[in-house]
Amino acid sequence: MTVLPILFWCGYVELGRALVHILASGVYFTGTLKDLLCLPRPLSPPLQRISKSASVALEYGFPSTHSTNAVSVAVYAAWAIRSSADFDSSGLWIELLFYAYAFSIVVGRLYCGMHGFFDVVTGSLLGAVLAIVQCKFGGAFDNWISNGPIYNVLIVTIIMLVAVRVHPEPVDDCPCFDDSVAFSAVMIGVQLGTWHFANSPFSWRHPAPATAPFLLAEIGWPRACARTLLGVSVIFAWRGLTKPALFRILPPIFRVGENLGLSLPRRFFLRAS
């Protein structure tokens, strides 16, 4: 199983950034198409929909975001495995496992009645395209961010803000725009964090820019598990503290923006004032 250490211990930083890129792109582009075309999900009734999420049923159906994200992850993971110098039969089985994962998600969307055939086929094709783009240009983009000036991060930030501004508004209220904004913010944060850490004395340049120093043989499993537990705990604690704080801080800022005419003209959004 020589591929597993390469994927999850050496290349995890590069894979993590790549997954953020393709997932954020998948959510944004599928959300844009959903709100632009406003094509409904399969009618229920007569179809009996199987879904545990009430909010998802409020979205339009074309294309399938789940299919896009599942296929994009599977295609990119398969490419990363095959690109490894230590690719062997174990890597082939892992690759087949990713394909099975994508297939189960696509078929599951049909089985649950959340999408039609055209929805999942188009979503899958879009996911494959996004993964191929990441395979071809992802490394060059990471180097452009990590080795470039802060202005490169500002360019990406402006592009993401423009993408949010031009996001179409649907006929009916739909949570796609909320997801697009959230993932656009994640993209901005990832690029800023990558640039900052890459230019700090703590990062490694290999196997990818802005790699966090990690050698399992030197750290050992107890310290590695403790570090992982600490990192996850910090994430949950940060989320628990910042969410209520932002609910207090942001509304007055949004009110100032509204008075200056800077608010987004979306009729389904409650104005801060």
N, C-alpha and C positions, 0 to 999 in steps of 0.2 A: 504493500500500500504506500508506495513512495510518493504518490501524487498528493495524498492528504496533507502531509507536513508543508508541502510547497503552497497549497491553496490556503490553508487556514493558519499557518504560522509565519511564513515568509511573505506571501503576497496578499495578506489580508487587508492591508491599507489600500493598495491599488484596487483590489476587488471592491472594497467598501465604497470608495469614491465612484467607481464605475457603476455600481448598483444604484447609488444616489442619482447619478446622471440619467440613467435609462429609466428608472422609476419616476423621477420627477418629470422627465420629458413625456413618458407615457401618460401620466395623469393629466398633464397640461394639454397635450394634443388631443387626447380622447375627450377631455372635458370641453375643449374648444369646439370639436365636431358635434358633440352632443348638444351644446347650447346653440350652435349655429343652425343645425338641421332640425332639431327638436323632433326626432323620430321616436315614437313611443316604444315601450317594452311590449312583449306579447300580451294580448288582452287576457285579463283574468277577472271573471270568467269569460270564455268557457275553460281556459287553461287554469289548472290549480297550481298556484305559485307556492314554492317551498322556499321561504326566506325567513331568517331570524331578525333581519334588520329592516326597520320601517323606513329609515332615511334613504337607504339605497333604492327602495321602490319609488322614491320621489324623482330619481334621476331619469333622464331619457335613456333609450336603449342602444343607440348606435353611435360609435362602436363599443365593444365590450372592453372596459378598462382592465378587468381581471385577466382577460385573455391576452391583452397587450403586455401587461406586466409579467405574466407567467412565461410567455414565449420569449420575451426579451431577456429575462433572467436565465432561462434554460439555454438559449443560443449563446449568450455571452459566457456563461459558465463552461459550456462545451468548448468554446473557442479557447478559453483560458487553460483548460485541461490539456487540449491538444497542442497548445503552444509550449507546454512545459517540455524541457529537455528530458525529463524522466517519465514521459508518457509510456504506460505499459497497459497490460490487460486490465489491471485494477482501475486505471483511469477510464477505460472503455465502459466498465460497469457503472462507474459514477456518472459518466455522460448519459448512459441509458436511463439512469435514475432521474436525472434532471428532465429528460424528455418525457418520462412517465409522469413526473410532477406537472409539467405543462399540459399534457394531454388530459390529466384528471381534472385540472382547473377548467379547461375549455369545455369538456364534456359535462362537467358539473354545472356550468352556467346554463347549458341547455336543459339538463335534467331538472334543475331547480325552477325552470320557467322564467329566468331572469333575462334571457336573450334568445333571439332567433339565430338561425344558421348564418345568415348574412352578417349579423353583428359579430359573432365570434370569429368568422373567417377574416373579416376586415381587421378586427382587433389583432388577430394573430399575425397577419401580414405587416401591420404597423409595428408590432413588437419586434418582429424579425428585422425590419429596416432600422429601427432605433439601435438594436444590438449590433448590427453590422457597422453602422456609423460609429458607435463607441469602439468597436474593435479596430477600425481603420484610423480614427483620429483621436481616440481617448488619451493615448499616451502623449501625443503632441500637445494636446490641450492642457494636460496636467503639467507638462514641462513649461508651457507658456505662462501658466499661473505661478508655479513654484519658483521659476528662475527669472521671472520678469519683475518689473516695478509694481507698486501698489496701483498704478493707473490701470493695469490689466484687470484687477479685481473690480475697479470702479466701472470699467467698460461692461463687464458681465453684470454688475448690479444695475446699470442703466438699462441694459437689454432686458433683464428680468422685469424691471418696473414698467417698461414699455409693453412687454408681453401681458402683464396684468391689466394695463390700461386698455389694450385693444381686445381683450377677451370679450367675445360676444355675449349679449344678454338674452336669455331665452324668453319664450312666450310666457311660460309659467315659472314660478319660483323653483329653483333647482340648486342643490348643494355643490354642483361641479365647480363653480367659481371659488367657493371656499377652499376646496381641495387644491385648486390651481394656485391660489394665493399662498397656501401653506407650503406647498412643495417649492414654489418660487423662493420663498423665504429660506427654506432649507438649502437650496442651491446657492443663494447668496452667502449664507453662513458657512457652508462647506468651503467655498472658494476663499473666503476671508481667513478661515481657520487654517486651510492648507497653506496659503501664502505666509501667514504669520509663523506657523510652526516650521515651515521649510527654511525660513530665514533666521531661526533661532539656533543656538548652539546645541540643542538637545536632539535634533532630528538626524536621521541617516539619509543618505542619498541613494542607497541601495537596499532592497530591490526596486524601490520606487521613491520619487521625491516625497519628502515629509513623512518618512517612515518612522514610527515610534520604536526606539531601541527595545528589542526583545530577543533574548536568547534563552530558550527553554532549558538547555543543558546547564547554563550558568545560574539561572534564577531558580529552577526547580519547580515541581508541581505545587507545593504548598504556597509559595510566594506568588506564583502565577495565578492560582485560584483566588488568593486573597486580593491581588491587584484587580482581577476581573470583578470580584464582588464589590470592592470599593468603588470602582468606576461605575457600575450599574447603580449602586446606592446613591452616588453623587448625582447621576442623571435623574433618578426619581425624586430626590430631595430638591434639586434645582427646579424641576417641573412643578412640584408641589408648592414651592415658595413663589416662583415667578408668575404663575397663572393668576392667583388672587391679586398680586401686586400690580400686574399689568391692567387688570380690570379697574383698578383705581387710578392708575397713571394715564392710561391712553385716552379715556373719554374726554378729559379737559383738552388734551392735545388735538383730538379730532374736532372738537368744537372750534378751536382756533383755526384749524384748517378749513372748516366749513365757512367761517366768517370771511376767510380770504379767498373763497371760491375754489379750494383745492380738493374738495371731496369728489369721489367717484359718482357719476350720475347713474346710479342703479336703483330702479324704482322699488325693488324688493328689499332693500336694505333700510333698517331703521336708522334714522339720522341721529347723530350724537347729541344734537341740541333738543 
